Amino acid sequence: MKGRQQGDQTVRFSFVEGDVRLRVEDIVYIETSRHKNVFYTTGGTYNIYRKMDELEADLHGMGFVRTHRSFLVNMRYIDRINSYIVTLVSGKELSVPKARYPDVKRQYALFQGIKK
């Protein structure tokens, strides 16, 4: 499943569209939609029939945060977090449930500290 190349983290998944190797930094976010998960990437979208919990485990430690039961977001693409909303650099806004909000903010602050 996980493969690493010099300097780039890559992952390979068996999507509906076929086996695809993606650079982790190209995955913007993953959204649950009608019993499948949709990967939104810088190069297009891919569909997969796997549980979000499994995808979250596969991408653990690679800069992703579970902002909602339906969203797994690459923190590289978060512009800001405030008022229970995650705003991506694209301008897309994703709501964060009150119970999850403190942990999402904490994980993003840690990520920001590592990135700098």
N, CA, C and O atoms as CSV, one atom per row, in Angstrom:
chain,resi,resn,atom,element,x,y,z
A,1,MET,N,N,0.830,-1.192,0.000
A,1,MET,CA,C,0.000,0.000,0.000
A,1,MET,C,C,0.866,1.244,0.000
A,1,MET,O,O,0.747,2.076,-0.899
A,2,LYS,N,N,1.733,1.389,0.986
A,2,LYS,CA,C,2.548,2.596,1.069
A,2,LYS,C,C,3.891,2.349,0.405
A,2,LYS,O,O,4.521,1.315,0.624
A,3,GLY,N,N,4.319,3.289,-0.395
A,3,GLY,CA,C,5.639,3.210,-0.994
A,3,GLY,C,C,6.333,4.539,-0.809
A,3,GLY,O,O,5.684,5.585,-0.811
A,4,ARG,N,N,7.634,4.514,-0.650
A,4,ARG,CA,C,8.357,5.773,-0.461
A,4,ARG,C,C,9.411,5.913,-1.541
A,4,ARG,O,O,10.076,4.951,-1.927
A,5,GLN,N,N,9.542,7.132,-2.012
A,5,GLN,CA,C,10.579,7.434,-2.986
A,5,GLN,C,C,11.458,8.513,-2.376
A,5,GLN,O,O,11.108,9.091,-1.347
A,6,GLN,N,N,12.587,8.788,-2.997
A,6,GLN,CA,C,13.503,9.811,-2.486
A,6,GLN,C,C,12.767,11.136,-2.313
A,6,GLN,O,O,12.391,11.771,-3.299
A,7,GLY,N,N,12.560,11.558,-1.060
A,7,GLY,CA,C,11.979,12.869,-0.793
A,7,GLY,C,C,10.474,12.961,-0.943
A,7,GLY,O,O,9.863,13.858,-0.363
A,8,ASP,N,N,9.858,12.074,-1.693
A,8,ASP,CA,C,8.410,12.114,-1.894
A,8,ASP,C,C,7.750,10.958,-1.180
A,8,ASP,O,O,8.206,9.818,-1.271
A,9,GLN,N,N,6.674,11.252,-0.467
A,9,GLN,CA,C,5.879,10.168,0.086
A,9,GLN,C,C,4.824,9.843,-0.952
A,9,GLN,O,O,4.128,10.735,-1.437
A,10,THR,N,N,4.704,8.575,-1.292
A,10,THR,CA,C,3.670,8.172,-2.236
A,10,THR,C,C,2.847,7.057,-1.629
A,10,THR,O,O,3.320,6.297,-0.784
A,11,VAL,N,N,1.616,6.977,-2.073
A,11,VAL,CA,C,0.715,5.918,-1.645
A,11,VAL,C,C,0.054,5.346,-2.893
A,11,VAL,O,O,-0.152,6.045,-3.884
A,12,ARG,N,N,-0.271,4.067,-2.821
A,12,ARG,CA,C,-0.951,3.445,-3.954
A,12,ARG,C,C,-2.253,2.848,-3.452
A,12,ARG,O,O,-2.289,2.160,-2.432
A,13,PHE,N,N,-3.312,3.121,-4.180
A,13,PHE,CA,C,-4.624,2.592,-3.831
A,13,PHE,C,C,-5.242,1.955,-5.058
A,13,PHE,O,O,-4.939,2.326,-6.192
A,14,SER,N,N,-6.117,0.987,-4.809
A,14,SER,CA,C,-6.892,0.364,-5.884
A,14,SER,C,C,-8.223,1.095,-5.965
A,14,SER,O,O,-9.181,0.762,-5.267
A,15,PHE,N,N,-8.260,2.089,-6.826
A,15,PHE,CA,C,-9.469,2.891,-7.014
A,15,PHE,C,C,-10.401,2.200,-7.997
A,15,PHE,O,O,-10.015,1.241,-8.666
A,16,VAL,N,N,-11.632,2.696,-8.077
A,16,VAL,CA,C,-12.580,2.221,-9.082
A,16,VAL,C,C,-11.944,2.403,-10.458
A,16,VAL,O,O,-12.139,1.581,-11.354
A,17,GLU,N,N,-11.189,3.477,-10.617
A,17,GLU,CA,C,-10.542,3.802,-11.895
A,17,GLU,C,C,-9.300,2.936,-12.156
A,17,GLU,O,O,-8.714,3.016,-13.236
A,18,GLY,N,N,-8.894,2.115,-11.185
A,18,GLY,CA,C,-7.705,1.279,-11.336
A,18,GLY,C,C,-6.671,1.622,-10.276
A,18,GLY,O,O,-6.872,2.536,-9.476
A,19,ASP,N,N,-5.562,0.889,-10.271
A,19,ASP,CA,C,-4.482,1.156,-9.319
A,19,ASP,C,C,-3.797,2.466,-9.686
A,19,ASP,O,O,-3.398,2.682,-10.830
A,20,VAL,N,N,-3.670,3.338,-8.683
A,20,VAL,CA,C,-3.050,4.646,-8.908
A,20,VAL,C,C,-2.071,4.916,-7.781
A,20,VAL,O,O,-2.382,4.692,-6.611
A,21,ARG,N,N,-0.904,5.391,-8.130
A,21,ARG,CA,C,0.085,5.839,-7.141
A,21,ARG,C,C,-0.002,7.365,-7.100
A,21,ARG,O,O,0.108,8.037,-8.126
A,22,LEU,N,N,-0.202,7.895,-5.894
A,22,LEU,CA,C,-0.331,9.342,-5.707
A,22,LEU,C,C,0.756,9.844,-4.775
A,22,LEU,O,O,1.154,9.161,-3.831
A,23,ARG,N,N,1.225,11.041,-5.055
A,23,ARG,CA,C,2.079,11.715,-4.087
A,23,ARG,C,C,1.161,12.232,-2.981
A,23,ARG,O,O,0.109,12.810,-3.254
A,24,VAL,N,N,1.568,12.019,-1.740
A,24,VAL,CA,C,0.754,12.438,-0.600
A,24,VAL,C,C,0.440,13.927,-0.690
A,24,VAL,O,O,-0.675,14.347,-0.382
A,25,GLU,N,N,1.414,14.723,-1.108
A,25,GLU,CA,C,1.197,16.172,-1.173
A,25,GLU,C,C,0.192,16.573,-2.251
A,25,GLU,O,O,-0.260,17.718,-2.262
A,26,ASP,N,N,-0.171,15.665,-3.157
A,26,ASP,CA,C,-1.159,15.974,-4.201
A,26,ASP,C,C,-2.591,15.656,-3.777
A,26,ASP,O,O,-3.536,16.034,-4.470
A,27,ILE,N,N,-2.765,14.961,-2.644
A,27,ILE,CA,C,-4.110,14.664,-2.141
A,27,ILE,C,C,-4.567,15.868,-1.323
A,27,ILE,O,O,-3.948,16.203,-0.313
A,28,VAL,N,N,-5.645,16.519,-1.753
A,28,VAL,CA,C,-6.147,17.701,-1.051
A,28,VAL,C,C,-7.032,17.267,0.122
A,28,VAL,O,O,-6.800,17.670,1.261
A,29,TYR,N,N,-8.044,16.446,-0.160
A,29,TYR,CA,C,-8.878,15.891,0.899
A,29,TYR,C,C,-9.632,14.679,0.366
A,29,TYR,O,O,-9.690,14.435,-0.839
A,30,ILE,N,N,-10.204,13.932,1.298
A,30,ILE,CA,C,-11.003,12.755,0.974
A,30,ILE,C,C,-12.368,12.964,1.606
A,30,ILE,O,O,-12.474,13.372,2.762
A,31,GLU,N,N,-13.412,12.680,0.836
A,31,GLU,CA,C,-14.782,12.879,1.310
A,31,GLU,C,C,-15.602,11.614,1.115
A,31,GLU,O,O,-15.538,10.978,0.063
A,32,THR,N,N,-16.378,11.252,2.138
A,32,THR,CA,C,-17.297,10.130,2.020
A,32,THR,C,C,-18.527,10.603,1.260
A,32,THR,O,O,-19.100,11.648,1.566
A,33,SER,N,N,-18.924,9.814,0.259
A,33,SER,CA,C,-20.095,10.154,-0.538
A,33,SER,C,C,-20.759,8.875,-1.037
A,33,SER,O,O,-20.187,8.154,-1.854
A,34,ARG,N,N,-21.951,8.597,-0.553
A,34,ARG,CA,C,-22.728,7.444,-1.010
A,34,ARG,C,C,-21.961,6.121,-0.961
A,34,ARG,O,O,-21.769,5.475,-1.991
A,35,HIS,N,N,-21.534,5.728,0.204
A,35,HIS,CA,C,-20.866,4.437,0.444
A,35,HIS,C,C,-19.494,4.295,-0.198
A,35,HIS,O,O,-18.924,3.204,-0.216
A,36,LYS,N,N,-18.965,5.388,-0.722
A,36,LYS,CA,C,-17.600,5.322,-1.254
A,36,LYS,C,C,-16.872,6.573,-0.780
A,36,LYS,O,O,-17.480,7.501,-0.245
A,37,ASN,N,N,-15.573,6.579,-0.985
A,37,ASN,CA,C,-14.785,7.758,-0.641
A,37,ASN,C,C,-14.204,8.334,-1.915
A,37,ASN,O,O,-13.743,7.607,-2.795
A,38,VAL,N,N,-14.234,9.648,-1.996
A,38,VAL,CA,C,-13.718,10.352,-3.167
A,38,VAL,C,C,-12.446,11.085,-2.757
A,38,VAL,O,O,-12.457,11.897,-1.832
A,39,PHE,N,N,-11.347,10.791,-3.457
A,39,PHE,CA,C,-10.082,11.491,-3.260
A,39,PHE,C,C,-10.093,12.705,-4.179
A,39,PHE,O,O,-10.203,12.558,-5.396
A,40,TYR,N,N,-9.982,13.892,-3.614
A,40,TYR,CA,C,-9.844,15.110,-4.403
A,40,TYR,C,C,-8.356,15.433,-4.430
A,40,TYR,O,O,-7.756,15.701,-3.389
A,41,THR,N,N,-7.766,15.410,-5.607
A,41,THR,CA,C,-6.325,15.642,-5.732
A,41,THR,C,C,-6.083,16.839,-6.637
A,41,THR,O,O,-7.008,17.375,-7.248
A,42,THR,N,N,-4.829,17.246,-6.710
A,42,THR,CA,C,-4.475,18.365,-7.586
A,42,THR,C,C,-4.642,17.986,-9.054
A,42,THR,O,O,-4.680,18.860,-9.920
A,43,GLY,N,N,-4.741,16.678,-9.341
A,43,GLY,CA,C,-4.861,16.228,-10.725
A,43,GLY,C,C,-6.194,15.627,-11.099
A,43,GLY,O,O,-6.357,15.159,-12.225
A,44,GLY,N,N,-7.160,15.624,-10.186
A,44,GLY,CA,C,-8.468,15.052,-10.492
A,44,GLY,C,C,-9.035,14.308,-9.294
A,44,GLY,O,O,-8.526,14.421,-8.179
A,45,THR,N,N,-10.100,13.543,-9.539
A,45,THR,CA,C,-10.746,12.806,-8.460
A,45,THR,C,C,-10.667,11.302,-8.719
A,45,THR,O,O,-10.617,10.848,-9.861
A,46,TYR,N,N,-10.657,10.551,-7.623
A,46,TYR,CA,C,-10.611,9.094,-7.680
A,46,TYR,C,C,-11.597,8.549,-6.650
A,46,TYR,O,O,-11.742,9.105,-5.561
A,47,ASN,N,N,-12.268,7.463,-7.003
A,47,ASN,CA,C,-13.260,6.847,-6.129
A,47,ASN,C,C,-12.760,5.514,-5.608
A,47,ASN,O,O,-12.109,4.755,-6.326
A,48,ILE,N,N,-13.076,5.236,-4.336
A,48,ILE,CA,C,-12.633,3.983,-3.731
A,48,ILE,C,C,-13.710,3.492,-2.760
A,48,ILE,O,O,-14.354,4.282,-2.070
A,49,TYR,N,N,-13.885,2.181,-2.726
A,49,TYR,CA,C,-14.824,1.572,-1.787
A,49,TYR,C,C,-14.050,1.019,-0.607
A,49,TYR,O,O,-13.808,-0.185,-0.519
A,50,ARG,N,N,-13.661,1.911,0.307
A,50,ARG,CA,C,-12.993,1.535,1.549
A,50,ARG,C,C,-13.544,2.430,2.639
A,50,ARG,O,O,-14.040,3.523,2.368
A,51,LYS,N,N,-13.454,1.963,3.862
A,51,LYS,CA,C,-13.948,2.748,4.991
A,51,LYS,C,C,-12.995,3.901,5.276
A,51,LYS,O,O,-11.780,3.774,5.130
A,52,MET,N,N,-13.568,5.022,5.684
A,52,MET,CA,C,-12.765,6.201,6.009
A,52,MET,C,C,-11.765,5.882,7.123
A,52,MET,O,O,-10.635,6.369,7.094
A,53,ASP,N,N,-12.166,5.074,8.097
A,53,ASP,CA,C,-11.246,4.703,9.182
A,53,ASP,C,C,-10.010,3.994,8.632
A,53,ASP,O,O,-8.903,4.215,9.123
A,54,GLU,N,N,-10.186,3.145,7.616
A,54,GLU,CA,C,-9.058,2.439,7.009
A,54,GLU,C,C,-8.148,3.414,6.271
A,54,GLU,O,O,-6.924,3.321,6.363
A,55,LEU,N,N,-8.743,4.340,5.546
A,55,LEU,CA,C,-7.951,5.333,4.808
A,55,LEU,C,C,-7.186,6.221,5.776
A,55,LEU,O,O,-6.025,6.556,5.542
A,56,GLU,N,N,-7.847,6.600,6.869
A,56,GLU,CA,C,-7.197,7.429,7.883
A,56,GLU,C,C,-5.987,6.685,8.460
A,56,GLU,O,O,-4.933,7.286,8.669
A,57,ALA,N,N,-6.133,5.391,8.717
A,57,ALA,CA,C,-5.023,4.588,9.245
A,57,ALA,C,C,-3.894,4.489,8.218
A,57,ALA,O,O,-2.720,4.579,8.578
A,58,ASP,N,N,-4.243,4.305,6.943
A,58,ASP,CA,C,-3.236,4.210,5.880
A,58,ASP,C,C,-2.422,5.494,5.752
A,58,ASP,O,O,-1.235,5.448,5.431
A,59,LEU,N,N,-3.057,6.639,6.003
A,59,LEU,CA,C,-2.404,7.934,5.817
A,59,LEU,C,C,-1.903,8.529,7.138
A,59,LEU,O,O,-1.459,9.677,7.175
A,60,HIS,N,N,-1.976,7.753,8.209
A,60,HIS,CA,C,-1.545,8.227,9.524
A,60,HIS,C,C,-0.080,8.693,9.480
A,60,HIS,O,O,0.785,8.030,8.909
A,61,GLY,N,N,0.163,9.845,10.098
A,61,GLY,CA,C,1.523,10.369,10.168
A,61,GLY,C,C,1.986,11.068,8.899
A,61,GLY,O,O,3.162,11.411,8.771
A,62,MET,N,N,1.067,11.280,7.957
A,62,MET,CA,C,1.434,11.903,6.680
A,62,MET,C,C,0.835,13.297,6.515
A,62,MET,O,O,0.825,13.837,5.409
A,63,GLY,N,N,0.332,13.889,7.609
A,63,GLY,CA,C,-0.155,15.268,7.537
A,63,GLY,C,C,-1.641,15.412,7.275
A,63,GLY,O,O,-2.081,16.442,6.765
A,64,PHE,N,N,-2.435,14.380,7.622
A,64,PHE,CA,C,-3.880,14.448,7.419
A,64,PHE,C,C,-4.586,14.561,8.757
A,64,PHE,O,O,-4.114,14.037,9.766
A,65,VAL,N,N,-5.728,15.253,8.758
A,65,VAL,CA,C,-6.532,15.390,9.967
A,65,VAL,C,C,-7.982,15.060,9.616
A,65,VAL,O,O,-8.504,15.477,8.582
A,66,ARG,N,N,-8.609,14.304,10.504
A,66,ARG,CA,C,-10.022,13.944,10.328
A,66,ARG,C,C,-10.844,15.081,10.909
A,66,ARG,O,O,-10.985,15.189,12.127
A,67,THR,N,N,-11.385,15.930,10.047
A,67,THR,CA,C,-12.118,17.107,10.518
A,67,THR,C,C,-13.580,16.791,10.801
A,67,THR,O,O,-14.267,17.559,11.474
A,68,HIS,N,N,-14.048,15.670,10.292
A,68,HIS,CA,C,-15.459,15.299,10.383
A,68,HIS,C,C,-15.515,13.823,10.041
A,68,HIS,O,O,-14.572,13.304,9.445
A,69,ARG,N,N,-16.581,13.133,10.395
A,69,ARG,CA,C,-16.627,11.707,10.045
A,69,ARG,C,C,-16.584,11.495,8.539
A,69,ARG,O,O,-16.231,10.411,8.074
A,70,SER,N,N,-16.941,12.524,7.773
A,70,SER,CA,C,-16.967,12.414,6.312
A,70,SER,C,C,-15.771,13.039,5.604
A,70,SER,O,O,-15.687,12.968,4.378
A,71,PHE,N,N,-14.844,13.650,6.340
A,71,PHE,CA,C,-13.722,14.342,5.693
A,71,PHE,C,C,-12.381,14.010,6.344
A,71,PHE,O,O,-12.247,14.007,7.567
A,72,LEU,N,N,-11.400,13.733,5.499
A,72,LEU,CA,C,-10.009,13.580,5.910
A,72,LEU,C,C,-9.231,14.585,5.068
A,72,LEU,O,O,-9.187,14.469,3.844
A,73,VAL,N,N,-8.620,15.569,5.718
A,73,VAL,CA,C,-8.043,16.719,5.023
A,73,VAL,C,C,-6.523,16.733,5.140
A,73,VAL,O,O,-5.967,16.503,6.214
A,74,ASN,N,N,-5.866,17.005,4.027
A,74,ASN,CA,C,-4.418,17.185,4.006
A,74,ASN,C,C,-4.139,18.573,4.582
A,74,ASN,O,O,-4.553,19.580,4.007
A,75,MET,N,N,-3.441,18.627,5.711
A,75,MET,CA,C,-3.220,19.909,6.382
A,75,MET,C,C,-2.384,20.882,5.555
A,75,MET,O,O,-2.381,22.080,5.842
A,76,ARG,N,N,-1.675,20.398,4.538
A,76,ARG,CA,C,-0.916,21.285,3.650
A,76,ARG,C,C,-1.846,22.255,2.909
A,76,ARG,O,O,-1.413,23.313,2.453
A,77,TYR,N,N,-3.124,21.885,2.794
A,77,TYR,CA,C,-4.078,22.683,2.031
A,77,TYR,C,C,-5.027,23.485,2.908
A,77,TYR,O,O,-5.965,24.096,2.397
A,78,ILE,N,N,-4.800,23.497,4.227
A,78,ILE,CA,C,-5.641,24.296,5.120
A,78,ILE,C,C,-5.107,25.723,5.153
A,78,ILE,O,O,-3.927,25.954,5.416
A,79,ASP,N,N,-5.993,26.667,4.883
A,79,ASP,CA,C,-5.637,28.081,4.959
A,79,ASP,C,C,-5.813,28.580,6.390
A,79,ASP,O,O,-4.947,29.267,6.931
A,80,ARG,N,N,-6.965,28.218,7.006
A,80,ARG,CA,C,-7.210,28.641,8.393
A,80,ARG,C,C,-8.320,27.785,9.013
A,80,ARG,O,O,-9.101,27.125,8.327
A,81,ILE,N,N,-8.344,27.834,10.338
A,81,ILE,CA,C,-9.386,27.148,11.104
A,81,ILE,C,C,-9.918,28.152,12.106
A,81,ILE,O,O,-9.169,28.654,12.945
A,82,ASN,N,N,-11.206,28.448,12.026
A,82,ASN,CA,C,-11.834,29.284,13.045
A,82,ASN,C,C,-13.346,29.135,12.985
A,82,ASN,O,O,-13.911,28.815,11.939
A,83,SER,N,N,-13.983,29.369,14.105
A,83,SER,CA,C,-15.440,29.295,14.235
A,83,SER,C,C,-16.005,27.977,13.699
A,83,SER,O,O,-17.021,27.967,13.004
A,84,TYR,N,N,-15.344,26.876,14.024
A,84,TYR,CA,C,-15.794,25.537,13.640
A,84,TYR,C,C,-15.830,25.321,12.127
A,84,TYR,O,O,-16.598,24.505,11.617
A,85,ILE,N,N,-14.981,26.071,11.427
A,85,ILE,CA,C,-14.863,25.947,9.974
A,85,ILE,C,C,-13.395,25.802,9.598
A,85,ILE,O,O,-12.547,26.559,10.071
A,86,VAL,N,N,-13.099,24.820,8.741
A,86,VAL,CA,C,-11.776,24.691,8.140
A,86,VAL,C,C,-11.903,25.278,6.744
A,86,VAL,O,O,-12.745,24.843,5.959
A,87,THR,N,N,-11.067,26.269,6.432
A,87,THR,CA,C,-11.065,26.873,5.106
A,87,THR,C,C,-9.815,26.402,4.377
A,87,THR,O,O,-8.695,26.595,4.850
A,88,LEU,N,N,-10.021,25.780,3.218
A,88,LEU,CA,C,-8.900,25.314,2.415
A,88,LEU,C,C,-8.345,26.460,1.576
A,88,LEU,O,O,-9.014,27.479,1.398
A,89,VAL,N,N,-7.139,26.302,1.063
A,89,VAL,CA,C,-6.532,27.354,0.254
A,89,VAL,C,C,-7.377,27.645,-0.996
A,89,VAL,O,O,-7.294,28.735,-1.563
A,90,SER,N,N,-8.181,26.675,-1.419
A,90,SER,CA,C,-9.058,26.868,-2.580
A,90,SER,C,C,-10.267,27.731,-2.244
A,90,SER,O,O,-10.983,28.185,-3.137
A,91,GLY,N,N,-10.495,27.959,-0.924
A,91,GLY,CA,C,-11.671,28.715,-0.495
A,91,GLY,C,C,-12.802,27.815,-0.027
A,91,GLY,O,O,-13.751,28.295,0.592
A,92,LYS,N,N,-12.720,26.529,-0.309
A,92,LYS,CA,C,-13.761,25.583,0.128
A,92,LYS,C,C,-13.782,25.543,1.652
A,92,LYS,O,O,-12.735,25.502,2.298
A,93,GLU,N,N,-14.991,25.555,2.219
A,93,GLU,CA,C,-15.150,25.530,3.667
A,93,GLU,C,C,-15.766,24.205,4.095
A,93,GLU,O,O,-16.723,23.724,3.490
A,94,LEU,N,N,-15.196,23.622,5.155
A,94,LEU,CA,C,-15.689,22.363,5.707
A,94,LEU,C,C,-15.999,22.587,7.176
A,94,LEU,O,O,-15.177,23.129,7.915
A,95,SER,N,N,-17.181,22.172,7.598
A,95,SER,CA,C,-17.536,22.367,9.007
A,95,SER,C,C,-16.842,21.326,9.878
A,95,SER,O,O,-16.575,20.204,9.450
A,96,VAL,N,N,-16.560,21.731,11.106
A,96,VAL,CA,C,-15.927,20.849,12.091
A,96,VAL,C,C,-16.874,20.761,13.281
A,96,VAL,O,O,-17.209,21.786,13.876
A,97,PRO,N,N,-17.317,19.545,13.643
A,97,PRO,CA,C,-18.208,19.405,14.801
A,97,PRO,C,C,-17.542,19.922,16.081
A,97,PRO,O,O,-16.324,19.837,16.244
A,98,LYS,N,N,-18.356,20.449,16.966
A,98,LYS,CA,C,-17.860,21.028,18.218
A,98,LYS,C,C,-16.992,20.040,18.990
A,98,LYS,O,O,-15.964,20.433,19.542
A,99,ALA,N,N,-17.377,18.778,19.040
A,99,ALA,CA,C,-16.626,17.774,19.801
A,99,ALA,C,C,-15.239,17.518,19.206
A,99,ALA,O,O,-14.309,17.169,19.934
A,100,ARG,N,N,-15.098,17.687,17.911
A,100,ARG,CA,C,-13.833,17.393,17.233
A,100,ARG,C,C,-12.930,18.631,17.109
A,100,ARG,O,O,-11.725,18.506,16.888
A,101,TYR,N,N,-13.513,19.809,17.250
A,101,TYR,CA,C,-12.821,21.071,16.982
A,101,TYR,C,C,-11.511,21.254,17.761
A,101,TYR,O,O,-10.498,21.595,17.150
A,102,PRO,N,N,-11.488,21.038,19.098
A,102,PRO,CA,C,-10.217,21.247,19.831
A,102,PRO,C,C,-9.093,20.343,19.307
A,102,PRO,O,O,-7.951,20.788,19.189
A,103,ASP,N,N,-9.399,19.101,18.997
A,103,ASP,CA,C,-8.374,18.176,18.516
A,103,ASP,C,C,-7.890,18.569,17.122
A,103,ASP,O,O,-6.697,18.475,16.833
A,104,VAL,N,N,-8.802,19.008,16.260
A,104,VAL,CA,C,-8.414,19.446,14.912
A,104,VAL,C,C,-7.483,20.653,15.014
A,104,VAL,O,O,-6.460,20.711,14.331
A,105,LYS,N,N,-7.838,21.615,15.866
A,105,LYS,CA,C,-6.983,22.801,16.044
A,105,LYS,C,C,-5.605,22.409,16.581
A,105,LYS,O,O,-4.587,22.936,16.134
A,106,ARG,N,N,-5.580,21.478,17.547
A,106,ARG,CA,C,-4.322,21.032,18.136
A,106,ARG,C,C,-3.444,20.346,17.087
A,106,ARG,O,O,-2.252,20.635,16.980
A,107,GLN,N,N,-4.040,19.441,16.320
A,107,GLN,CA,C,-3.266,18.728,15.300
A,107,GLN,C,C,-2.719,19.697,14.252
A,107,GLN,O,O,-1.582,19.552,13.805
A,108,TYR,N,N,-3.528,20.685,13.862
A,108,TYR,CA,C,-3.079,21.652,12.862
A,108,TYR,C,C,-1.953,22.524,13.419
A,108,TYR,O,O,-0.999,22.832,12.704
A,109,ALA,N,N,-2.059,22.928,14.697
A,109,ALA,CA,C,-1.000,23.738,15.321
A,109,ALA,C,C,0.304,22.942,15.365
A,109,ALA,O,O,1.372,23.492,15.095
A,110,LEU,N,N,0.226,21.656,15.703
A,110,LEU,CA,C,1.424,20.805,15.707
A,110,LEU,C,C,2.010,20.704,14.303
A,110,LEU,O,O,3.225,20.783,14.121
A,111,PHE,N,N,1.140,20.529,13.316
A,111,PHE,CA,C,1.587,20.425,11.929
A,111,PHE,C,C,2.283,21.721,11.492
A,111,PHE,O,O,3.324,21.682,10.837
A,112,GLN,N,N,1.701,22.861,11.860
A,112,GLN,CA,C,2.292,24.151,11.516
A,112,GLN,C,C,3.675,24.291,12.138
A,112,GLN,O,O,4.589,24.829,11.512
A,113,GLY,N,N,3.830,23.812,13.357
A,113,GLY,CA,C,5.126,23.874,14.036
A,113,GLY,C,C,6.164,23.025,13.354
A,113,GLY,O,O,7.331,23.413,13.290
A,114,ILE,N,N,5.775,21.880,12.845
A,114,ILE,CA,C,6.689,20.976,12.141
A,114,ILE,C,C,7.065,21.566,10.785
A,114,ILE,O,O,8.207,21.450,10.342
A,115,LYS,N,N,6.092,22.200,10.131
A,115,LYS,CA,C,6.286,22.722,8.775
A,115,LYS,C,C,7.270,23.885,8.732
A,115,LYS,O,O,7.988,24.066,7.749
A,116,LYS,N,N,7.296,24.677,9.812
A,116,LYS,CA,C,8.119,25.895,9.816
A,116,LYS,C,C,9.577,25.592,10.022
A,116,LYS,O,O,10.399,26.508,10.050
